[in-house]
Amino acid sequence: MIARSRFSLAAASALLAGVLGCGGGNSTPNQDAGFATMGMPGVPSPTRVGANLVFADVAVNGKTGGRLGVDTGAPIVLVDATKYPGLTFPNQTEVNATLTVGELTIDGVPVVPMSFGGGMDPLNFAGLLGGGLMRQFEVRFDYANPDRAFRLGTPPMEMATDGVEMPGTTATFTLEGGGLGRIGDGGVVSFEATRIPIQVEIDGTTHPFVLDTGASETTVRASVFTTITGDGRPQLSGLPIMTVMGSSSASATRVTTLTAADQTVDNAVVMTIGDTLIDGLAMEVKHPVDGLLGGNFLRNFLVTIDYPGGVLHLQRYTTPPIADEFQRVGIELGLANGAHRYAIARVYPGTDAAAKQLSVGDEIVSVDGQALDSLDPNVADESLNGTPGTTKTIGLGNAAAAGLSNTTVTVRVDDLIPAPAH
């Protein structure tokens, strides 16, 4: 199986195969029904940031080893016990477990056991830390500091954060949704209101969205995407997406402005993967939903979500922490079948990579002298990002084109999705 370089948790909610019964409208957390906790809240968990997503080291029943994607778009906690040596679960649709995030231990957390297979093993991906747990706490996403990008709970003393604008902006929310859902073809689970509604303005038009830290890119309805691209602006089709539901593809374009909570990101990418997930969310929250506000917007900010208080706080980084992943050498990486770990899974037409005769199946050994075999997929993929017009030196193993095997090729960085004309 080819591991795509674009990875999204956004389809996690689709694991609830049909909402069987929704909670009526809006809800707020019942603090009297909160989880029992021990230890220090607000201490960052060891984390990884990749593809605009946050993966936190989370211990389950005292066992370590796996990383959970921190996903406000997932209403439940999903755990693959096979990623935690020594961890076993009863053969039940849902079990109660003890989770440790940073130095905070939470007892009695409802967990749905689920296998995610080996395709994401380089990240030690073991499931999702969803809103069913986070709704009892203030949480923070610090995309600029990958080693401590997530914390659960408020520390006893808040320290000033360098590198962000003060005081930032806020938006209030009331949690929505909840109900009953079927896990794939299996049993039924109940889930509380976890959806964070937010108004998002795209090129001057306001749409109802849901905030989703598990969506690597901001995702819109197909009809919204059609309207956006109706002026003929550039778009990219067939973009490979790997979700917890498997591989898929998307179409993407750039918008002139994307605004939420009084913060604007210019030339942001939005994509569409069809309306199945968004339709399910609309059914759950009982009002129209036009999209998911994802990581490519959120990564520009220190993001604090005060679930109990119903407040979203965005503080813009003074220096953008993450490169634009669509400004890159025009290839996608997949897993190789030969001597080396990575091979080309796709070459984008019209790019310098295509002009240099790079082909699907060519083994990629190095980028700018950095060997890729020891790198996980996110780090390897990020090595292809850069400033349009600059070049990268691509080291090849076996290659289809005559003369390219076991040599290097200088390839220009392209903007795969040029900004719309103003």
MILUM-911914 format. One record per residue (C-alpha): chain; residue number from 1; x, y, z. Coordinates in steps of 0.5 Angstrom, whole numbers, m for minus. Layout:
<sites>
{c:A | k:NUM | east:X | north:Y | up:Z}
...
</sites>
This chain:
<sites>
{c:A | k:1 | east:0 | north:0 | up:0}
{c:A | k:2 | east:3 | north:7 | up:m2}
{c:A | k:3 | east:3 | north:12 | up:4}
{c:A | k:4 | east:1 | north:18 | up:2}
{c:A | k:5 | east:4 | north:25 | up:4}
{c:A | k:6 | east:m2 | north:29 | up:6}
{c:A | k:7 | east:m5 | north:26 | up:12}
{c:A | k:8 | east:m12 | north:28 | up:15}
{c:A | k:9 | east:m16 | north:26 | up:21}
{c:A | k:10 | east:m22 | north:29 | up:19}
{c:A | k:11 | east:m26 | north:23 | up:17}
{c:A | k:12 | east:m25 | north:20 | up:24}
{c:A | k:13 | east:m32 | north:22 | up:25}
{c:A | k:14 | east:m34 | north:18 | up:19}
{c:A | k:15 | east:m33 | north:12 | up:23}
{c:A | k:16 | east:m39 | north:13 | up:27}
{c:A | k:17 | east:m43 | north:10 | up:21}
{c:A | k:18 | east:m49 | north:14 | up:21}
{c:A | k:19 | east:m52 | north:18 | up:27}
{c:A | k:20 | east:m57 | north:14 | up:30}
{c:A | k:21 | east:m60 | north:19 | up:35}
{c:A | k:22 | east:m57 | north:27 | up:36}
{c:A | k:23 | east:m57 | north:31 | up:42}
{c:A | k:24 | east:m62 | north:36 | up:41}
{c:A | k:25 | east:m58 | north:42 | up:39}
{c:A | k:26 | east:m53 | north:46 | up:44}
{c:A | k:27 | east:m50 | north:43 | up:50}
{c:A | k:28 | east:m45 | north:45 | up:55}
{c:A | k:29 | east:m40 | north:41 | up:59}
{c:A | k:30 | east:m43 | north:38 | up:66}
{c:A | k:31 | east:m37 | north:40 | up:70}
{c:A | k:32 | east:m41 | north:35 | up:76}
{c:A | k:33 | east:m40 | north:29 | up:71}
{c:A | k:34 | east:m32 | north:31 | up:70}
{c:A | k:35 | east:m27 | north:26 | up:70}
{c:A | k:36 | east:m23 | north:24 | up:76}
{c:A | k:37 | east:m16 | north:27 | up:75}
{c:A | k:38 | east:m9 | north:26 | up:79}
{c:A | k:39 | east:m3 | north:30 | up:78}
{c:A | k:40 | east:m1 | north:37 | up:75}
{c:A | k:41 | east:m5 | north:40 | up:69}
{c:A | k:42 | east:m3 | north:44 | up:64}
{c:A | k:43 | east:4 | north:40 | up:63}
{c:A | k:44 | east:5 | north:39 | up:55}
{c:A | k:45 | east:6 | north:32 | up:53}
{c:A | k:46 | east:11 | north:30 | up:48}
{c:A | k:47 | east:9 | north:31 | up:41}
{c:A | k:48 | east:10 | north:31 | up:34}
{c:A | k:49 | east:7 | north:36 | up:29}
{c:A | k:50 | east:6 | north:34 | up:22}
{c:A | k:51 | east:2 | north:35 | up:16}
{c:A | k:52 | east:m1 | north:41 | up:20}
{c:A | k:53 | east:m3 | north:36 | up:25}
{c:A | k:54 | east:m1 | north:35 | up:33}
{c:A | k:55 | east:0 | north:28 | up:35}
{c:A | k:56 | east:1 | north:27 | up:43}
{c:A | k:57 | east:5 | north:21 | up:47}
{c:A | k:58 | east:m1 | north:19 | up:51}
{c:A | k:59 | east:0 | north:13 | up:56}
{c:A | k:60 | east:m6 | north:8 | up:56}
{c:A | k:61 | east:m7 | north:4 | up:63}
{c:A | k:62 | east:0 | north:6 | up:64}
{c:A | k:63 | east:3 | north:3 | up:58}
{c:A | k:64 | east:7 | north:7 | up:53}
{c:A | k:65 | east:9 | north:7 | up:46}
{c:A | k:66 | east:3 | north:10 | up:42}
{c:A | k:67 | east:1 | north:17 | up:39}
{c:A | k:68 | east:m6 | north:20 | up:39}
{c:A | k:69 | east:m8 | north:25 | up:34}
{c:A | k:70 | east:m11 | north:31 | up:38}
{c:A | k:71 | east:m17 | north:32 | up:34}
{c:A | k:72 | east:m23 | north:36 | up:36}
{c:A | k:73 | east:m27 | north:33 | up:30}
{c:A | k:74 | east:m27 | north:27 | up:33}
{c:A | k:75 | east:m33 | north:26 | up:39}
{c:A | k:76 | east:m30 | north:20 | up:42}
{c:A | k:77 | east:m23 | north:17 | up:44}
{c:A | k:78 | east:m20 | north:11 | up:39}
{c:A | k:79 | east:m14 | north:7 | up:41}
{c:A | k:80 | east:m11 | north:1 | up:38}
{c:A | k:81 | east:m8 | north:m3 | up:43}
{c:A | k:82 | east:m3 | north:m6 | up:39}
{c:A | k:83 | east:1 | north:0 | up:39}
{c:A | k:84 | east:2 | north:m1 | up:46}
{c:A | k:85 | east:6 | north:m7 | up:48}
{c:A | k:86 | east:3 | north:m10 | up:54}
{c:A | k:87 | east:m4 | north:m7 | up:53}
{c:A | k:88 | east:m10 | north:m11 | up:52}
{c:A | k:89 | east:m18 | north:m9 | up:52}
{c:A | k:90 | east:m24 | north:m13 | up:53}
{c:A | k:91 | east:m28 | north:m15 | up:47}
{c:A | k:92 | east:m33 | north:m10 | up:48}
{c:A | k:93 | east:m35 | north:m4 | up:43}
{c:A | k:94 | east:m33 | north:1 | up:49}
{c:A | k:95 | east:m28 | north:0 | up:55}
{c:A | k:96 | east:m26 | north:5 | up:61}
{c:A | k:97 | east:m19 | north:7 | up:61}
{c:A | k:98 | east:m14 | north:11 | up:64}
{c:A | k:99 | east:m10 | north:16 | up:60}
{c:A | k:100 | east:m4 | north:20 | up:62}
{c:A | k:101 | east:m3 | north:26 | up:58}
{c:A | k:102 | east:4 | north:30 | up:60}
{c:A | k:103 | east:3 | north:30 | up:68}
{c:A | k:104 | east:m4 | north:29 | up:68}
{c:A | k:105 | east:m8 | north:22 | up:69}
{c:A | k:106 | east:m15 | north:22 | up:68}
{c:A | k:107 | east:m19 | north:16 | up:70}
{c:A | k:108 | east:m25 | north:13 | up:67}
{c:A | k:109 | east:m25 | north:15 | up:60}
{c:A | k:110 | east:m29 | north:12 | up:55}
{c:A | k:111 | east:m25 | north:9 | up:50}
{c:A | k:112 | east:m27 | north:5 | up:43}
{c:A | k:113 | east:m22 | north:0 | up:41}
{c:A | k:114 | east:m20 | north:0 | up:34}
{c:A | k:115 | east:m15 | north:m3 | up:30}
{c:A | k:116 | east:m11 | north:2 | up:25}
{c:A | k:117 | east:m6 | north:m3 | up:22}
{c:A | k:118 | east:1 | north:m1 | up:20}
{c:A | k:119 | east:0 | north:4 | up:15}
{c:A | k:120 | east:2 | north:10 | up:20}
{c:A | k:121 | east:7 | north:6 | up:24}
{c:A | k:122 | east:13 | north:11 | up:23}
{c:A | k:123 | east:9 | north:16 | up:27}
{c:A | k:124 | east:7 | north:10 | up:32}
{c:A | k:125 | east:0 | north:13 | up:30}
{c:A | k:126 | east:m5 | north:9 | up:35}
{c:A | k:127 | east:m12 | north:13 | up:35}
{c:A | k:128 | east:m15 | north:19 | up:37}
{c:A | k:129 | east:m16 | north:24 | up:43}
{c:A | k:130 | east:m22 | north:26 | up:42}
{c:A | k:131 | east:m27 | north:32 | up:44}
{c:A | k:132 | east:m31 | north:27 | up:49}
{c:A | k:133 | east:m24 | north:28 | up:53}
{c:A | k:134 | east:m22 | north:35 | up:52}
{c:A | k:135 | east:m29 | north:38 | up:53}
{c:A | k:136 | east:m28 | north:38 | up:60}
{c:A | k:137 | east:m21 | north:42 | up:60}
{c:A | k:138 | east:m18 | north:48 | up:57}
{c:A | k:139 | east:m13 | north:45 | up:52}
{c:A | k:140 | east:m8 | north:49 | up:48}
{c:A | k:141 | east:m4 | north:47 | up:41}
{c:A | k:142 | east:3 | north:51 | up:40}
{c:A | k:143 | east:4 | north:49 | up:33}
{c:A | k:144 | east:11 | north:53 | up:33}
{c:A | k:145 | east:14 | north:48 | up:38}
{c:A | k:146 | east:13 | north:41 | up:36}
{c:A | k:147 | east:16 | north:38 | up:42}
{c:A | k:148 | east:11 | north:41 | up:46}
{c:A | k:149 | east:5 | north:42 | up:42}
{c:A | k:150 | east:m1 | north:40 | up:46}
{c:A | k:151 | east:m3 | north:41 | up:53}
{c:A | k:152 | east:m9 | north:39 | up:57}
{c:A | k:153 | east:m11 | north:43 | up:63}
{c:A | k:154 | east:m9 | north:50 | up:66}
{c:A | k:155 | east:m3 | north:50 | up:69}
{c:A | k:156 | east:m3 | north:53 | up:76}
{c:A | k:157 | east:1 | north:59 | up:74}
{c:A | k:158 | east:1 | north:61 | up:67}
{c:A | k:159 | east:7 | north:64 | up:64}
{c:A | k:160 | east:8 | north:69 | up:58}
{c:A | k:161 | east:9 | north:66 | up:51}
{c:A | k:162 | east:14 | north:69 | up:47}
{c:A | k:163 | east:13 | north:69 | up:39}
{c:A | k:164 | east:6 | north:71 | up:39}
{c:A | k:165 | east:2 | north:77 | up:38}
{c:A | k:166 | east:m2 | north:80 | up:45}
{c:A | k:167 | east:m7 | north:80 | up:47}
{c:A | k:168 | east:m10 | north:76 | up:41}
{c:A | k:169 | east:m17 | north:75 | up:39}
{c:A | k:170 | east:m23 | north:71 | up:42}
{c:A | k:171 | east:m29 | north:68 | up:39}
{c:A | k:172 | east:m35 | north:65 | up:44}
{c:A | k:173 | east:m38 | north:58 | up:42}
{c:A | k:174 | east:m43 | north:53 | up:45}
{c:A | k:175 | east:m42 | north:46 | up:44}
{c:A | k:176 | east:m46 | north:43 | up:39}
{c:A | k:177 | east:m48 | north:36 | up:37}
{c:A | k:178 | east:m48 | north:29 | up:41}
{c:A | k:179 | east:m52 | north:23 | up:40}
{c:A | k:180 | east:m51 | north:16 | up:38}
{c:A | k:181 | east:m47 | north:13 | up:33}
{c:A | k:182 | east:m45 | north:6 | up:30}
{c:A | k:183 | east:m38 | north:4 | up:30}
{c:A | k:184 | east:m37 | north:2 | up:23}
{c:A | k:185 | east:m41 | north:m5 | up:22}
{c:A | k:186 | east:m40 | north:m6 | up:30}
{c:A | k:187 | east:m44 | north:m3 | up:36}
{c:A | k:188 | east:m47 | north:3 | up:38}
{c:A | k:189 | east:m44 | north:8 | up:42}
{c:A | k:190 | east:m46 | north:15 | up:45}
{c:A | k:191 | east:m42 | north:21 | up:45}
{c:A | k:192 | east:m43 | north:28 | up:48}
{c:A | k:193 | east:m44 | north:35 | up:45}
{c:A | k:194 | east:m36 | north:36 | up:42}
{c:A | k:195 | east:m37 | north:40 | up:36}
{c:A | k:196 | east:m34 | north:47 | up:36}
{c:A | k:197 | east:m38 | north:52 | up:31}
{c:A | k:198 | east:m35 | north:58 | up:28}
{c:A | k:199 | east:m37 | north:63 | up:23}
{c:A | k:200 | east:m32 | north:63 | up:17}
{c:A | k:201 | east:m31 | north:68 | up:12}
{c:A | k:202 | east:m28 | north:66 | up:5}
{c:A | k:203 | east:m27 | north:72 | up:1}
{c:A | k:204 | east:m32 | north:76 | up:4}
{c:A | k:205 | east:m38 | north:71 | up:4}
{c:A | k:206 | east:m39 | north:68 | up:11}
{c:A | k:207 | east:m40 | north:61 | up:12}
{c:A | k:208 | east:m42 | north:56 | up:18}
{c:A | k:209 | east:m36 | north:52 | up:20}
{c:A | k:210 | east:m34 | north:47 | up:25}
{c:A | k:211 | east:m27 | north:48 | up:28}
{c:A | k:212 | east:m23 | north:41 | up:27}
{c:A | k:213 | east:m16 | north:40 | up:29}
{c:A | k:214 | east:m16 | north:33 | up:26}
{c:A | k:215 | east:m17 | north:36 | up:19}
{c:A | k:216 | east:m10 | north:38 | up:16}
{c:A | k:217 | east:m13 | north:43 | up:11}
{c:A | k:218 | east:m19 | north:47 | up:11}
{c:A | k:219 | east:m25 | north:43 | up:8}
{c:A | k:220 | east:m31 | north:46 | up:4}
{c:A | k:221 | east:m37 | north:43 | up:1}
{c:A | k:222 | east:m37 | north:41 | up:m6}
{c:A | k:223 | east:m42 | north:47 | up:m8}
{c:A | k:224 | east:m38 | north:52 | up:m4}
{c:A | k:225 | east:m31 | north:50 | up:m8}
{c:A | k:226 | east:m35 | north:50 | up:m14}
{c:A | k:227 | east:m37 | north:57 | up:m13}
{c:A | k:228 | east:m30 | north:59 | up:m10}
{c:A | k:229 | east:m27 | north:57 | up:m17}
{c:A | k:230 | east:m32 | north:59 | up:m21}
{c:A | k:231 | east:m28 | north:65 | up:m23}
{c:A | k:232 | east:m23 | north:60 | up:m26}
{c:A | k:233 | east:m17 | north:61 | up:m21}
{c:A | k:234 | east:m12 | north:55 | up:m21}
{c:A | k:235 | east:m14 | north:49 | up:m17}
{c:A | k:236 | east:m10 | north:42 | up:m16}
{c:A | k:237 | east:m14 | north:36 | up:m17}
{c:A | k:238 | east:m13 | north:29 | up:m15}
{c:A | k:239 | east:m9 | north:31 | up:m9}
{c:A | k:240 | east:m8 | north:24 | up:m5}
{c:A | k:241 | east:m11 | north:24 | up:2}
{c:A | k:242 | east:m9 | north:19 | up:7}
{c:A | k:243 | east:m15 | north:19 | up:13}
{c:A | k:244 | east:m16 | north:14 | up:18}
{c:A | k:245 | east:m22 | north:11 | up:14}
{c:A | k:246 | east:m16 | north:10 | up:8}
{c:A | k:247 | east:m14 | north:13 | up:2}
{c:A | k:248 | east:m18 | north:18 | up:m2}
{c:A | k:249 | east:m17 | north:24 | up:m6}
{c:A | k:250 | east:m19 | north:32 | up:m6}
{c:A | k:251 | east:m19 | north:38 | up:m10}
{c:A | k:252 | east:m16 | north:44 | up:m7}
{c:A | k:253 | east:m15 | north:52 | up:m9}
{c:A | k:254 | east:m13 | north:58 | up:m6}
{c:A | k:255 | east:m18 | north:63 | up:m3}
{c:A | k:256 | east:m15 | north:71 | up:m2}
{c:A | k:257 | east:m17 | north:71 | up:5}
{c:A | k:258 | east:m20 | north:66 | up:10}
{c:A | k:259 | east:m22 | north:69 | up:17}
{c:A | k:260 | east:m25 | north:67 | up:23}
{c:A | k:261 | east:m25 | north:70 | up:30}
{c:A | k:262 | east:m23 | north:76 | up:27}
{c:A | k:263 | east:m16 | north:73 | up:25}
{c:A | k:264 | east:m15 | north:73 | up:17}
{c:A | k:265 | east:m10 | north:68 | up:13}
{c:A | k:266 | east:m8 | north:70 | up:6}
{c:A | k:267 | east:m8 | north:66 | up:0}
{c:A | k:268 | east:m10 | north:60 | up:5}
{c:A | k:269 | east:m11 | north:53 | up:1}
{c:A | k:270 | east:m18 | north:50 | up:2}
{c:A | k:271 | east:m20 | north:43 | up:m1}
{c:A | k:272 | east:m26 | north:39 | up:m2}
{c:A | k:273 | east:m27 | north:31 | up:m1}
{c:A | k:274 | east:m34 | north:31 | up:m2}
{c:A | k:275 | east:m40 | north:32 | up:2}
{c:A | k:276 | east:m41 | north:25 | up:6}
{c:A | k:277 | east:m37 | north:28 | up:12}
{c:A | k:278 | east:m40 | north:35 | up:12}
{c:A | k:279 | east:m47 | north:32 | up:11}
{c:A | k:280 | east:m46 | north:28 | up:17}
{c:A | k:281 | east:m44 | north:34 | up:22}
{c:A | k:282 | east:m50 | north:38 | up:19}
{c:A | k:283 | east:m55 | north:32 | up:21}
{c:A | k:284 | east:m51 | north:32 | up:28}
{c:A | k:285 | east:m51 | north:39 | up:30}
{c:A | k:286 | east:m58 | north:40 | up:26}
{c:A | k:287 | east:m56 | north:46 | up:22}
{c:A | k:288 | east:m52 | north:47 | up:16}
{c:A | k:289 | east:m45 | north:46 | up:16}
{c:A | k:290 | east:m41 | north:49 | up:10}
{c:A | k:291 | east:m34 | north:46 | up:12}
{c:A | k:292 | east:m28 | north:45 | up:17}
{c:A | k:293 | east:m23 | north:50 | up:19}
{c:A | k:294 | east:m17 | north:46 | up:19}
{c:A | k:295 | east:m10 | north:46 | up:21}
{c:A | k:296 | east:m7 | north:50 | up:15}
{c:A | k:297 | east:m11 | north:56 | up:18}
{c:A | k:298 | east:m10 | north:54 | up:26}
{c:A | k:299 | east:m2 | north:53 | up:25}
{c:A | k:300 | east:m1 | north:60 | up:24}
{c:A | k:301 | east:m4 | north:61 | up:31}
{c:A | k:302 | east:m2 | north:59 | up:39}
{c:A | k:303 | east:m9 | north:56 | up:39}
{c:A | k:304 | east:m13 | north:56 | up:46}
{c:A | k:305 | east:m20 | north:52 | up:47}
{c:A | k:306 | east:m23 | north:53 | up:53}
{c:A | k:307 | east:m28 | north:48 | up:53}
{c:A | k:308 | east:m32 | north:49 | up:60}
{c:A | k:309 | east:m32 | north:57 | up:58}
{c:A | k:310 | east:m34 | north:56 | up:51}
{c:A | k:311 | east:m28 | north:61 | up:49}
{c:A | k:312 | east:m23 | north:60 | up:43}
{c:A | k:313 | east:m17 | north:64 | up:43}
{c:A | k:314 | east:m12 | north:66 | up:37}
{c:A | k:315 | east:m5 | north:69 | up:38}
{c:A | k:316 | east:m2 | north:70 | up:32}
{c:A | k:317 | east:6 | north:68 | up:31}
{c:A | k:318 | east:10 | north:73 | up:30}
{c:A | k:319 | east:14 | north:68 | up:25}
{c:A | k:320 | east:10 | north:63 | up:21}
{c:A | k:321 | east:12 | north:56 | up:24}
{c:A | k:322 | east:10 | north:52 | up:18}
{c:A | k:323 | east:12 | north:52 | up:11}
{c:A | k:324 | east:7 | north:52 | up:6}
{c:A | k:325 | east:6 | north:45 | up:4}
{c:A | k:326 | east:4 | north:47 | up:m3}
{c:A | k:327 | east:10 | north:50 | up:m5}
{c:A | k:328 | east:15 | north:44 | up:m6}
{c:A | k:329 | east:18 | north:40 | up:m11}
{c:A | k:330 | east:12 | north:37 | up:m15}
{c:A | k:331 | east:12 | north:30 | up:m13}
{c:A | k:332 | east:9 | north:26 | up:m8}
{c:A | k:333 | east:12 | north:21 | up:m4}
{c:A | k:334 | east:10 | north:14 | up:m3}
{c:A | k:335 | east:13 | north:7 | up:0}
{c:A | k:336 | east:18 | north:4 | up:m4}
{c:A | k:337 | east:19 | north:m4 | up:m6}
{c:A | k:338 | east:26 | north:m4 | up:m7}
{c:A | k:339 | east:32 | north:m2 | up:m4}
{c:A | k:340 | east:30 | north:4 | up:m1}
{c:A | k:341 | east:25 | north:7 | up:3}
{c:A | k:342 | east:21 | north:12 | up:m1}
{c:A | k:343 | east:19 | north:12 | up:m8}
{c:A | k:344 | east:15 | north:17 | up:m12}
{c:A | k:345 | east:8 | north:16 | up:m12}
{c:A | k:346 | east:6 | north:22 | up:m16}
{c:A | k:347 | east:9 | north:27 | up:m21}
{c:A | k:348 | east:5 | north:34 | up:m22}
{c:A | k:349 | east:4 | north:36 | up:m29}
{c:A | k:350 | east:7 | north:42 | up:m31}
{c:A | k:351 | east:12 | north:42 | up:m26}
{c:A | k:352 | east:20 | north:42 | up:m26}
{c:A | k:353 | east:20 | north:35 | up:m23}
{c:A | k:354 | east:16 | north:33 | up:m29}
{c:A | k:355 | east:20 | north:37 | up:m34}
{c:A | k:356 | east:26 | north:33 | up:m31}
{c:A | k:357 | east:23 | north:27 | up:m33}
{c:A | k:358 | east:22 | north:24 | up:m25}
{c:A | k:359 | east:17 | north:19 | up:m26}
{c:A | k:360 | east:12 | north:15 | up:m21}
{c:A | k:361 | east:16 | north:9 | up:m18}
{c:A | k:362 | east:23 | north:12 | up:m18}
{c:A | k:363 | east:27 | north:11 | up:m11}
{c:A | k:364 | east:28 | north:18 | up:m8}
{c:A | k:365 | east:35 | north:17 | up:m3}
{c:A | k:366 | east:36 | north:24 | up:m1}
{c:A | k:367 | east:34 | north:31 | up:m1}
{c:A | k:368 | east:39 | north:36 | up:m1}
{c:A | k:369 | east:44 | north:31 | up:2}
{c:A | k:370 | east:40 | north:29 | up:7}
{c:A | k:371 | east:38 | north:21 | up:7}
{c:A | k:372 | east:31 | north:20 | up:7}
{c:A | k:373 | east:31 | north:12 | up:9}
{c:A | k:374 | east:32 | north:14 | up:16}
{c:A | k:375 | east:26 | north:19 | up:16}
{c:A | k:376 | east:19 | north:18 | up:18}
{c:A | k:377 | east:14 | north:20 | up:12}
{c:A | k:378 | east:12 | north:27 | up:15}
{c:A | k:379 | east:19 | north:29 | up:16}
{c:A | k:380 | east:21 | north:26 | up:9}
{c:A | k:381 | east:15 | north:30 | up:6}
{c:A | k:382 | east:17 | north:36 | up:9}
{c:A | k:383 | east:24 | north:36 | up:6}
{c:A | k:384 | east:21 | north:38 | up:m1}
{c:A | k:385 | east:18 | north:44 | up:1}
{c:A | k:386 | east:21 | north:51 | up:0}
{c:A | k:387 | east:21 | north:58 | up:m3}
{c:A | k:388 | east:18 | north:58 | up:m11}
{c:A | k:389 | east:24 | north:59 | up:m16}
{c:A | k:390 | east:29 | north:56 | up:m11}
{c:A | k:391 | east:32 | north:49 | up:m13}
{c:A | k:392 | east:33 | north:42 | up:m9}
{c:A | k:393 | east:38 | north:37 | up:m10}
{c:A | k:394 | east:34 | north:30 | up:m11}
{c:A | k:395 | east:38 | north:24 | up:m10}
{c:A | k:396 | east:35 | north:18 | up:m14}
{c:A | k:397 | east:36 | north:10 | up:m13}
{c:A | k:398 | east:33 | north:6 | up:m19}
{c:A | k:399 | east:29 | north:11 | up:m24}
{c:A | k:400 | east:25 | north:10 | up:m30}
{c:A | k:401 | east:29 | north:15 | up:m34}
{c:A | k:402 | east:35 | north:13 | up:m38}
{c:A | k:403 | east:41 | north:16 | up:m34}
{c:A | k:404 | east:37 | north:18 | up:m28}
{c:A | k:405 | east:39 | north:12 | up:m24}
{c:A | k:406 | east:44 | north:13 | up:m18}
{c:A | k:407 | east:45 | north:20 | up:m19}
{c:A | k:408 | east:42 | north:27 | up:m17}
{c:A | k:409 | east:38 | north:32 | up:m21}
{c:A | k:410 | east:37 | north:39 | up:m19}
{c:A | k:411 | east:29 | north:41 | up:m19}
{c:A | k:412 | east:26 | north:47 | up:m18}
{c:A | k:413 | east:21 | north:49 | up:m13}
{c:A | k:414 | east:14 | north:50 | up:m15}
{c:A | k:415 | east:7 | north:53 | up:m13}
{c:A | k:416 | east:3 | north:47 | up:m14}
{c:A | k:417 | east:m3 | north:52 | up:m13}
{c:A | k:418 | east:m2 | north:59 | up:m15}
{c:A | k:419 | east:m5 | north:65 | up:m11}
{c:A | k:420 | east:m12 | north:68 | up:m15}
{c:A | k:421 | east:m11 | north:74 | up:m18}
{c:A | k:422 | east:m13 | north:80 | up:m14}
</sites>
